[in-house]
Amino acid sequence: MADLLSGHAGTGPSDDAALPAYLQALGIPGLIDLHVHFMPQNVLDKVWAFFDSAGERAGAPWPINYRLGEAQRVATLRQLGVIAYGTLNYAHRPSMAA
């Protein structure tokens, strides 16, 4: 494994478009993303608004890089080489899950 990574240590892909080739060069068939949010639009809007204002609370911006519709987010995951993902949709208030 060390030999496989020796030419890549500290030099990850420079942008999203370079990620699939980088994974291929490492012999990795794809990625698994365990932190993907798919939720009703009204909830997603509130989550995005929370992060839009996070800079005020945290002292540094926390931008949402993939503020896209569901179909576009799924397509982006595929383009990045994500072969499996689990969606995070959590009910954090009473009766919200219904």
Protein Blocks (a to p, Z undefined) as FASTA:
>chain_A
ZZmmmmmgopacfbfklmmmmmmmnopabdcdfbdcdddfklmmmmmmmmmmmmmmnopa
cddfblccfklmmmmmmmnopabdcdddddfbehklZZ
